[in-house]
Amino acid sequence: MNLKDYAKTLGDLGLATKGTPLQTAGLMAFYDIFGGDLAQVEDLADGLSNDLGRRIPVLGVFLSTAYDEDTVVVYAVYDPSNGGFSLQEVEQKVNEVATFLTNVARGVYVIGSTKAENLLSDYLSKDDDGNIRPVLIKVLTLADLPEKEAFEAEKRIASLKLSTRALRIEAELDLGTDIAKTIEANLAPYENVPSGELVLDRPGNLLHFGKDSFVCNVSAKSLKALWDKEGSKGLLAMNLRFYIKSPVIDDNVTRSIQQNPDDFWYYNNGIIIVCDGATQNGDRLTLRNFSVVNGGQTTRMIGTVPFDKDFFILAKVVINRFADLEKKALFVSQVAEYSNTQKPIKAKDLIANRPEQRMLKSALLKNGVFLEIKRGEKPVGSFPEPWQKTKNQELAQMLYAFVFLHPGPARNNVSKMLQNEQKYDLLFRKHEYSFAFLKSLLFLEKALESYKRKAAKDEEADATSRALAKNGLFYALATIGYLLKRRYCPSFAENCRKSGSNASFYKEATEEQAFDFSFLDPAYEDNYKLFLKDSFPFFDFLFGNLIRPTYESQKENNAALSPANWTKTDTGFTAIERYIENMLSSAGDAFFDQRLFALFKAPSEQMNADADSLYQTLRGTNKAFKTSRGAVLSQDDGQLRNALLIFREEYAAKKHIAPARIFNEATLNKLVQQKPVTDADVRNILPPQSYFYVGNQVLEIITNFLFGALPKDE
């Protein structure tokens, strides 16, 4: 691999004039950790340091969410002496790095003079529960080896026993080809392989199911050829994620491929491919718009393990039956999830294929925001402002902190958060967020990111201020969310006042107070740059008067408490809530009003505004009444529908949620058509287990209307 091929990228990263080892580490980290996103160059720079390479045996340290657990990835570069590759030298470097990391984790070797060293010290420390993150040492080299030598070298490094009582450590050797594949996988979006060919065991040997799908046996060498060409592109795009090299070598599969190829068919469950079409011509099978959705590890092993004798693999070829994007996404997701019987697929790997993710991506894209739901995706089109690009994991973190007031877990381990089905449902299935609300949240989060970067460069600020700004982004989001909930949601504020020092008790009961409207002052809603400029004084107040005093108060009882560890759990945020309640009890709500509502809407500007507008429109209309699908209603049914619609909008405004979460248009039409007059009938239409069950109110509206208590014409 020649770094000159990526000269422009090196220039963009500020690496063009630096030493080759740092170029190698920086280029790999840019694509491997940050997916080639230039907006994250400053985060890349924080994790890289020439000083590390000179004094200690690593050049970069980053936290990766690409693995089953959030993993500390440490980069070291091997530059072969005299141009000759030596596996022994690579082993020595790995052992040197592992020993160094263990000493840092044990406190034997104290570092902290650069940003990268501070990150390393933070990442290797235990959290409040005594847990440690796994560590992956990546030794990078621009050298390349013949396939068999490369495989044996990578296998040898992956098999090194490096874990200690202080750390769980694995190692990986990335040759020049591996680095090139990692970069290639991130240069363009790959949803699938447009066209490719596999070889069958014999012509016509297909067992069909339904109209098009079938089971067959495919040649391992033909699958290996596909891997060589498409493995870092779309071959696994619908399986789990884009190309990520695995440090784990499966000895049993390797042994079967190399020593018992004739028995591989018996031992292995095979692969499942989803495609838009398949054509057979003799022993050749041509697939269109396809991807392996199950059997990714089998495909990866066949693609990377050297072997001479061909053998055959069981393949189920599933023809996609749907043209509709949402239905296709659901179909692919279900095939991938339900067909995996060997090893459960992690929730964080599956979410990219889930229909709610696809539809959220589509909805945001229509409003000018690119949502990356799968690693390696690239925006098609122009998204010039920072708030116009985000990732589903980032969005989950924002929501969990701002709406549900859990900033510690949001920061500390997003992978575990998304693996928890209850939390995932809470974030993405039980709630639908309006674009106006998400846009406000994106403005706020991106402004805090910018504030964090500014604080890191502020030479006049002390170390505590910089560390809190760096680690406290989600604490800041949660604190703002808490303050806004108190102002927009009177019942929440009252509960907070009553609870005193136990304000956190009401966190889990705040779903109906998850206000769902634009909360920015109207002056900022279409002017991010103005909001960015005006938000910094408020952030100064937030960190200086709420977050820092709470941290320093708790540090008095624990001298070793660092901002990085303090913000890993919700304990510190609970203390911030108590601090806010104490301040409000003595100073009153006005203490925050002048600061909050210089940026955010005051409650009177939002509450019931939408409902009042709709109410006046509906009460004053003389036009023909229609359902949401255009069916013309009678005058009476139209009046009933409007009465229910008005109630829904008023109730939604009161609860600060989207009206569709009360009942949607289809349910509204059922209520009008069926006109339930008993509790049992209304429960058949409105499930009582809904978060916002309004069956009693709906029943009252309908019965009053039918029996003349509700005016039918105003």
C-alpha positions in Angstrom: 0.0 0.0 0.0 1.3 3.5 -0.9 0.2 6.3 1.3 0.7 8.7 -1.6 -2.5 7.2 -3.0 -4.3 9.1 -0.2 -2.3 12.3 -0.3 -5.4 14.5 -0.3 -6.8 12.7 2.8 -3.4 13.1 4.5 -3.5 16.8 3.8 -7.0 17.1 5.1 -6.0 15.4 8.3 -2.9 17.6 8.8 -0.6 14.5 8.5 1.1 15.2 5.2 4.2 16.6 6.7 4.5 14.3 9.7 6.5 11.1 10.1 5.4 8.0 8.2 4.4 6.0 11.3 2.0 8.7 12.5 0.7 9.0 8.9 -0.1 5.3 9.0 -1.7 5.3 12.4 -3.7 8.5 11.6 -4.9 7.3 8.2 -6.0 3.9 9.6 -7.8 5.5 12.6 -9.5 8.0 10.4 -11.3 5.3 8.5 -11.3 2.5 11.0 -12.7 4.5 14.0 -14.3 7.6 12.4 -15.6 6.2 9.1 -13.8 8.8 7.1 -15.8 11.7 8.6 -13.8 14.9 8.2 -16.1 16.5 10.9 -14.3 14.3 13.5 -10.8 15.3 12.6 -10.3 17.1 15.9 -11.3 13.9 17.8 -8.8 12.0 15.6 -6.1 14.5 16.5 -6.9 14.1 20.2 -6.1 10.4 20.0 -2.9 10.7 18.0 0.5 11.8 19.3 4.0 11.6 18.0 5.0 12.0 21.7 3.5 8.6 22.5 5.6 7.0 19.8 8.8 8.6 21.0 8.4 7.9 24.7 6.0 5.0 24.9 5.2 2.3 22.4 1.9 3.5 20.9 0.9 6.2 18.5 -2.8 6.5 19.0 -5.7 5.5 21.3 -9.4 5.5 20.5 -12.7 4.1 21.8 -14.5 2.0 19.2 -18.2 1.0 19.3 -17.8 -1.5 16.4 -17.3 -4.5 18.6 -19.6 -6.4 20.9 -18.3 -4.3 23.8 -17.0 -0.7 23.5 -13.3 -1.4 23.0 -10.1 0.6 23.6 -8.2 0.4 20.3 -4.5 1.2 20.6 -2.4 1.6 17.5 1.3 0.8 17.1 3.2 0.8 13.9 5.8 -1.8 12.8 8.3 -0.6 10.4 10.4 -3.6 9.3 14.1 -3.1 9.8 16.2 -3.4 6.7 13.0 -3.8 4.7 12.5 -7.4 5.8 9.3 -8.5 7.7 10.0 -10.3 11.0 7.2 -11.9 12.9 9.4 -12.1 16.0 9.8 -8.3 15.9 6.0 -7.9 15.7 5.5 -10.2 18.7 8.1 -8.2 20.6 6.2 -5.0 19.8 2.9 -6.5 20.9 4.3 -7.7 24.2 5.9 -4.3 24.8 2.6 -2.5 24.2 0.7 -5.0 26.4 3.1 -4.6 29.3 3.0 -0.9 29.0 -0.9 -0.8 29.0 -1.0 -3.2 32.0 1.4 -0.9 33.9 -0.8 2.1 33.1 -4.0 0.3 34.3 -2.2 -0.7 37.5 -0.9 2.8 38.1 2.7 1.7 37.9 3.4 3.9 34.9 1.7 7.3 35.3 1.1 9.3 32.1 -0.9 12.4 31.3 1.2 15.1 29.5 -0.8 14.9 26.2 -4.4 14.6 25.3 -3.8 11.2 23.9 -2.2 10.1 27.2 -5.1 11.4 29.2 -7.5 9.5 27.0 -5.5 6.3 27.4 -5.5 6.7 31.2 -9.2 7.4 31.2 -10.1 4.5 28.9 -8.1 2.0 30.9 -9.5 3.0 34.3 -12.3 1.1 36.0 -15.8 2.6 36.1 -17.7 3.0 39.4 -18.9 -0.6 39.1 -15.4 -1.9 38.8 -15.7 -2.9 35.2 -12.9 -2.5 32.6 -13.2 -2.2 28.8 -11.5 -4.8 26.6 -8.4 -3.6 24.8 -7.4 -4.3 21.2 -3.8 -3.7 20.1 -3.6 -3.1 16.4 -0.1 -3.4 15.0 0.0 -1.6 11.6 2.5 -2.2 8.9 2.7 -1.2 5.2 4.3 -4.5 4.5 2.4 -7.2 2.6 2.9 -11.0 2.6 1.8 -13.9 0.4 -1.6 -15.1 1.4 -0.5 -18.2 3.4 2.3 -16.3 5.2 -0.1 -13.4 5.9 -2.7 -15.7 7.4 -0.2 -17.5 9.6 1.3 -14.3 10.8 -2.1 -12.8 11.7 -3.1 -16.0 13.3 0.0 -16.1 15.4 -0.5 -12.5 16.7 -4.2 -13.1 17.4 -3.3 -16.2 19.5 -0.9 -14.4 21.8 -1.9 -14.6 25.5 -1.9 -11.0 26.7 -4.7 -10.6 29.2 -3.8 -9.9 32.8 -5.7 -9.3 36.0 -5.8 -5.6 35.2 -6.8 -5.8 31.5 -8.4 -8.0 28.9 -6.1 -7.6 25.9 -6.2 -9.0 22.4 -3.9 -8.2 19.4 -4.3 -7.9 15.7 -1.8 -7.5 12.8 -3.0 -5.3 10.0 -0.9 -5.6 6.8 -1.0 -3.1 4.0 -3.8 -5.0 2.3 -5.9 -4.9 5.5 -5.4 -1.1 5.8 -6.4 -0.6 2.1 -9.5 -2.7 2.6 -10.5 -0.8 5.7 -10.1 2.5 3.8 -12.0 1.1 0.7 -14.9 0.0 2.9 -15.4 3.6 4.0 -15.0 5.4 0.7 -18.5 4.8 -0.6 -21.8 3.4 0.7 -22.4 -0.2 -0.1 -25.9 -1.4 0.4 -25.3 -4.7 -1.4 -23.3 -6.2 -4.3 -24.9 -5.1 -7.6 -24.0 -8.3 -9.4 -21.9 -11.3 -8.8 -21.4 -15.0 -9.7 -21.2 -18.2 -7.7 -20.4 -21.7 -9.0 -22.9 -24.5 -8.2 -21.9 -28.1 -7.5 -23.8 -29.2 -10.6 -26.3 -27.6 -13.0 -29.9 -27.7 -12.0 -29.2 -28.8 -8.4 -31.6 -26.4 -6.8 -34.4 -27.1 -4.3 -37.0 -24.4 -4.8 -39.4 -23.0 -2.2 -42.2 -20.8 -3.3 -42.0 -18.9 -6.5 -38.3 -18.0 -6.6 -36.2 -18.8 -3.5 -34.1 -22.0 -3.3 -31.4 -24.0 -1.6 -28.2 -25.0 -3.4 -24.5 -25.9 -2.9 -21.9 -23.3 -3.9 -18.2 -23.6 -4.5 -16.0 -22.3 -1.7 -13.5 -21.0 -4.3 -16.2 -19.0 -6.0 -17.2 -17.5 -2.6 -13.6 -16.7 -1.9 -13.3 -14.9 -5.2 -16.4 -12.8 -4.3 -14.8 -12.1 -0.9 -11.6 -10.9 -2.5 -13.6 -8.5 -4.8 -16.5 -7.5 -2.6 -15.7 -8.4 1.0 -14.8 -4.9 2.0 -17.8 -3.5 0.1 -21.3 -4.9 0.0 -21.0 -8.6 0.5 -21.8 -8.4 4.2 -23.7 -5.1 4.1 -27.0 -6.5 5.1 -25.5 -9.1 7.4 -24.1 -7.1 10.4 -22.0 -4.2 9.3 -19.5 -3.0 6.8 -16.0 -4.5 6.6 -14.4 -4.8 10.0 -11.5 -7.2 10.3 -12.0 -9.6 13.2 -9.0 -10.3 15.5 -10.5 -13.7 16.4 -9.3 -16.7 14.4 -11.7 -19.7 14.6 -9.4 -22.7 14.8 -12.1 -25.3 14.3 -13.3 -23.6 11.1 -9.8 -23.1 9.9 -9.0 -26.8 10.5 -12.1 -27.9 8.6 -11.3 -25.7 5.6 -7.7 -26.7 5.4 -7.7 -30.3 6.5 -11.2 -31.7 6.0 -12.8 -29.7 3.2 -14.9 -32.7 2.0 -16.6 -32.7 5.4 -17.2 -28.9 5.7 -20.7 -29.3 4.3 -21.6 -31.6 7.1 -20.1 -29.5 9.9 -21.3 -26.0 8.8 -24.8 -24.5 8.7 -24.0 -22.7 5.5 -25.0 -19.1 4.5 -28.1 -17.2 3.7 -28.2 -14.7 0.8 -30.9 -12.2 0.2 -31.1 -10.8 -3.4 -33.4 -9.1 -5.8 -33.0 -11.7 -8.4 -31.0 -14.9 -9.4 -30.3 -16.4 -12.8 -28.9 -19.9 -13.4 -26.8 -20.8 -16.5 -25.4 -24.2 -16.3 -23.3 -24.4 -13.1 -23.1 -20.6 -12.9 -25.4 -18.7 -10.6 -25.6 -14.9 -11.2 -27.1 -12.8 -8.3 -28.4 -9.3 -8.5 -28.4 -6.7 -5.6 -27.4 -9.3 -3.0 -25.8 -9.6 0.3 -25.0 -12.4 2.8 -27.4 -11.9 5.7 -26.5 -14.9 7.8 -23.2 -16.8 7.8 -20.9 -13.7 7.8 -18.3 -15.5 9.9 -18.3 -18.5 7.5 -18.0 -16.2 4.5 -15.1 -14.2 6.2 -13.2 -17.4 7.1 -13.5 -18.9 3.6 -12.4 -15.5 2.2 -9.4 -15.2 4.5 -8.2 -18.8 5.2 -5.8 -20.1 2.5 -6.8 -23.5 0.9 -6.1 -25.5 -2.2 -8.9 -28.0 -2.6 -12.3 -26.7 -3.5 -15.4 -27.8 -1.5 -19.0 -26.9 -1.3 -21.2 -24.9 1.1 -24.9 -25.0 1.7 -26.5 -21.8 0.6 -30.1 -20.6 1.0 -30.9 -18.0 -1.6 -33.9 -15.8 -0.6 -35.4 -13.7 -3.3 -36.7 -10.4 -1.9 -40.5 -10.2 -2.4 -41.0 -6.5 -1.7 -40.5 -3.4 -3.8 -41.5 -1.1 -0.9 -38.4 0.1 1.1 -40.0 -0.3 4.5 -41.3 -3.8 3.8 -38.0 -4.9 2.3 -36.1 -3.6 5.3 -38.4 -5.5 7.7 -38.1 -8.6 5.6 -34.3 -8.6 5.5 -34.1 -7.7 9.2 -36.3 -10.7 10.1 -34.4 -13.1 7.9 -31.1 -12.1 9.5 -32.5 -12.2 13.0 -34.7 -15.3 13.0 -32.3 -17.4 10.9 -29.4 -17.1 13.3 -29.5 -20.2 15.5 -25.8 -20.6 16.3 -25.1 -17.3 18.0 -27.5 -14.5 18.8 -26.9 -11.4 16.8 -26.2 -8.4 18.9 -28.9 -5.8 18.9 -26.5 -3.0 18.0 -25.5 -4.9 14.8 -29.1 -5.5 13.9 -30.5 -2.1 14.3 -29.2 -0.8 10.9 -31.6 -3.2 9.2 -34.6 -2.5 11.4 -37.5 -0.8 9.7 -37.8 2.0 12.3 -34.2 2.9 11.6 -34.7 3.0 7.8 -37.9 5.1 8.1 -36.2 7.5 10.6 -33.3 7.8 8.1 -35.8 8.5 5.3 -37.8 11.0 7.3 -34.7 13.0 8.3 -33.3 12.9 4.8 -36.5 14.5 3.5 -35.8 17.4 5.9 -32.2 17.8 5.0 -30.5 15.7 7.6 -28.3 12.7 6.8 -28.6 9.9 9.4 -25.9 7.2 9.3 -27.5 4.0 10.4 -24.8 1.6 9.2 -21.0 2.0 9.5 -19.4 3.2 6.3 -22.4 5.0 4.8 -21.6 8.2 3.0 -24.0 11.1 2.5 -25.1 11.6 -1.0 -25.7 15.3 -1.6 -24.8 18.4 0.3 -25.1 18.7 4.1 -23.0 21.8 4.8 -23.9 22.5 8.5 -22.8 20.3 11.4 -26.4 19.6 12.6 -27.3 18.1 9.2 -25.2 14.9 9.8 -25.5 12.5 12.6 -25.5 8.8 13.4 -28.1 6.6 15.0 -25.9 5.8 17.9 -25.3 9.5 18.5 -29.0 10.2 18.3 -29.6 7.4 20.8 -27.1 9.0 23.2 -28.7 12.4 22.8 -32.2 11.1 23.5 -31.2 8.9 26.4 -29.5 11.9 28.1 -31.8 14.8 27.1 -35.3 13.1 27.2 -34.8 10.3 29.6 -32.2 11.9 31.9 -29.6 9.1 31.8 -26.4 10.9 30.8 -24.0 8.5 32.4 -25.0 5.3 30.5 -25.4 7.5 27.3 -21.7 8.5 27.5 -20.2 5.4 29.0 -21.4 2.5 26.8 -23.7 3.1 23.9 -23.2 -0.5 22.7 -24.7 -2.0 25.9 -27.5 0.6 25.8 -28.5 -0.5 22.3 -28.2 -4.2 23.1 -30.8 -3.8 25.8 -34.1 -4.3 24.1 -36.1 -2.4 26.7 -33.9 0.7 26.2 -33.9 0.3 22.4 -37.7 0.1 22.5 -37.9 3.2 24.7 -35.7 5.2 22.4 -36.9 4.1 19.0 -40.1 2.1 19.1 -42.3 3.5 21.8 -41.7 7.1 20.7 -41.9 8.9 17.5 -40.2 12.3 17.5 -41.2 15.2 15.3 -38.5 16.6 13.0 -38.9 20.0 14.7 -37.9 18.4 18.0 -35.0 16.4 16.6 -33.7 19.5 14.8 -33.6 21.5 18.0 -31.8 18.6 19.7 -29.2 18.4 16.9 -28.6 22.2 17.1 -28.0 21.8 20.8 -25.8 18.8 20.7 -23.6 20.1 17.8 -23.2 23.5 19.6 -22.1 21.6 22.8 -19.6 19.7 20.6 -18.2 23.0 19.3 -18.1 24.3 22.9 -16.1 21.3 23.9 -13.6 21.8 21.2 -13.3 25.5 22.1 -12.7 24.6 25.8 -10.0 22.2 24.9 -8.0 25.0 23.2 -8.6 27.6 25.9 -5.2 28.1 27.4 -6.7 30.4 30.1 -9.1 27.7 31.4 -7.9 25.4 34.2 -7.6 21.6 33.8 -10.9 21.0 35.6 -12.9 23.2 33.3 -11.4 21.6 30.2 -12.0 18.1 31.5 -15.6 18.8 32.5 -16.3 20.3 29.0 -14.7 17.4 27.3 -16.4 14.6 29.3 -19.6 16.4 30.4 -21.5 16.8 27.1 -24.2 14.4 28.0 -24.4 15.8 31.5 -25.0 19.2 29.9 -27.7 17.8 27.7 -29.5 16.1 30.6 -29.2 19.2 32.7 -30.8 21.4 30.0 -33.5 18.7 29.4 -34.2 18.6 33.1 -34.6 22.4 33.3 -36.8 22.6 30.2 -39.0 19.8 31.5 -39.6 21.7 34.7 -40.7 24.7 32.7 -42.7 23.0 30.0 -44.3 20.3 32.2 -45.9 21.6 35.4 -46.6 18.1 36.8 -43.0 17.2 36.4 -41.9 20.4 38.2 -44.4 19.7 41.0 -43.0 16.2 41.5 -39.5 17.6 41.6 -40.5 20.1 44.2 -42.2 17.4 46.3 -39.4 14.9 46.0 -36.7 17.3 47.3 -33.4 15.4 47.4 -34.9 12.4 45.6 -35.7 14.1 42.3 -34.2 11.3 40.3 -37.1 9.1 41.5 -39.2 10.7 38.8 -36.8 10.1 35.9 -38.5 6.9 34.8 -41.9 8.6 35.0 -41.1 11.3 32.5 -42.1 9.7 29.2 -45.3 11.7 28.9 -43.3 14.8 29.7 -40.9 14.1 26.7 -42.0 17.3 25.0 -42.0 16.9 21.2 -41.8 20.3 19.7 -39.1 22.8 18.7 -37.8 24.2 21.9 -35.4 26.8 20.4 -36.4 30.5 20.4 -37.9 31.2 16.9 -34.9 33.5 16.1 -32.6 30.4 16.0 -34.8 27.8 14.3 -33.3 28.5 10.9 -30.0 30.0 11.9 -27.6 27.5 13.4 -24.7 29.9 13.3 -26.5 32.5 15.4 -27.5 29.9 17.9 -23.9 28.7 18.1 -22.7 32.2 18.8 -25.3 32.9 21.4 -25.2 29.5 23.1 -21.6 29.7 24.5 -22.4 32.2 27.3 -25.2 29.9 28.4 -22.9 26.9 28.4 -20.4 28.9 30.5 -23.2 29.4 33.0 -24.3 25.8 32.8 -20.8 24.4 33.5 -19.6 27.1 35.8 -22.7 27.4 38.0 -24.3 23.9 38.0 -22.0 21.2 36.8 -18.6 22.3 38.2 -19.9 23.2 41.7 -21.6 19.8 42.0 -18.5 18.0 40.9 -16.2 19.9 43.3 -18.6 19.2 46.1 -18.4 15.4 45.5 -14.7 15.5 44.9 -14.2 16.8 48.5 -15.3 13.4 49.7 -13.2 11.5 47.1 -9.9 13.2 46.2 -9.3 10.7 43.4 -12.5 11.5 41.6 -11.8 12.7 38.0 -14.3 14.4 35.7 -14.0 11.5 33.3 -15.1 8.9 35.9 -17.7 11.2 37.5 -19.6 11.5 34.2 -19.6 7.8 33.5 -22.7 7.1 35.7 -25.9 8.9 36.7 -24.7 9.5 40.3 -23.2 12.9 39.6 -26.2 14.0 37.6 -28.6 13.0 40.5 -26.5 15.4 42.6 -26.9 18.1 39.9 -30.7 17.6 40.1 -30.6 18.1 43.9 -28.4 21.2 43.5 -30.9 22.7 41.0 -33.9 22.0 43.4 -32.0 23.6 46.3 -31.3 26.7 44.2 -34.8 26.9 43.0 -36.3 26.6 46.5 -34.2 29.5 47.6 -34.1 31.7 44.5 -37.3 30.7 42.7 -37.8 29.8 39.0 -36.8 33.3 37.9 -33.2 32.4 38.7 -33.1 30.4 35.4 -35.7 32.1 33.3 -33.6 34.9 32.0 -30.8 32.5 31.0 -32.9 29.6 29.7 -35.3 31.6 27.6 -32.7 33.8 26.0 -32.1 30.6 23.9 -35.2 28.5 24.4 -39.0 29.1 24.0 -40.9 30.2 27.1 -43.8 27.8 27.9 -46.4 30.4 27.0 -45.1 30.5 23.4 -45.7 26.8 22.9 -48.3 25.4 25.2 -51.5 24.6 23.3 -50.6 26.9 20.4 -51.0 24.1 17.9 -54.2 22.9 19.4 -55.7 26.4 19.6 -54.9 27.0 16.0 -56.5 23.7 14.9 -59.4 24.3 17.2 -60.3 27.6 15.5 -59.8 26.1 12.1 -62.1 23.2 12.7 -64.8 25.1 14.5 -64.9 27.7 11.8 -64.9 25.3 8.8 -68.0 25.0 6.5 -66.3 22.7 4.0 -67.2 19.1 3.4 -65.8 16.8 6.1 -63.3 14.2 5.0 -61.2 11.4 6.6 -57.4 11.4 6.4 -57.8 9.2 3.3 -60.2 11.6 1.6 -63.5 9.8 2.2 -66.4 12.3 2.5 -68.2 12.2 5.9 -71.7 13.2 6.8 -72.1 16.5 8.6 -72.6 14.7 11.9 -69.7 12.3 11.5 -67.5 15.2 10.5 -68.4 17.2 13.6 -67.6 14.1 15.7 -64.3 13.6 14.0 -63.4 17.2 14.6 -64.3 17.0 18.2 -62.1 14.0 18.7 -59.3 15.6 16.7 -59.5 18.8 18.9 -59.4 16.7 22.0 -56.3 14.8 20.7 -54.4 18.0 19.9 -55.3 19.7 23.2 -54.3 16.6 25.2 -51.1 16.2 23.2 -50.1 19.8 23.8 -50.8 19.4 27.5 -48.6 16.4 27.7 -46.1 17.8 25.3 -46.0 14.9 23.0 -46.8 14.1 19.3 -50.6 13.8 18.7 -50.1 10.5 17.0 -49.0 9.0 20.3 -52.5 9.6 21.7 -54.2 7.9 18.8 -53.3 7.9 15.1 -55.4 8.7 12.0 -56.5 5.1 11.4 -57.7 4.8 15.0 -59.5 8.2 14.7 -61.4 6.9 11.7 -62.4 3.7 13.5 -63.8 5.7 16.4 -65.9 7.8 14.1 -67.1 4.9 12.0 -67.8 2.5 14.9 -68.9 5.0 17.6 -68.2 2.9 20.6 -70.6 3.5 23.5 -69.3 0.9 26.0 -66.0 0.6 27.8 -65.4 -2.8 26.2 -66.0 -1.4 22.7 -63.7 1.5 23.1 -61.0 -0.8 24.5 -61.2 -2.9 21.3 -60.1 0.2 19.4 -57.8 1.9 22.0 -55.7 -0.7 23.8 -55.7 0.1 27.6 -52.0 -0.7 27.9 -51.1 2.4 25.9 -49.0 4.9 27.8 -51.6 7.5 27.1 -54.9 5.7 27.4 -57.7 8.2 26.8 -60.6 5.7 26.4 -62.7 7.3 29.2 -62.4 10.8 27.6 -63.1 9.5 24.1 -66.1 7.6 25.4 -67.5 10.7 27.0 -67.1 12.8 23.8 -68.8 10.1 21.7 -71.8 9.5 24.1 -72.2 13.3 24.6 -72.2 13.8 20.9 -74.7 11.0 20.2 -77.1 12.0 22.9 -77.1 15.7 22.1 -74.9 17.1 24.9 -72.2 18.2 22.5 -73.2 21.1 20.3 -73.2 19.7 16.7 -73.0 23.0 15.0 -71.3 26.2 16.1 
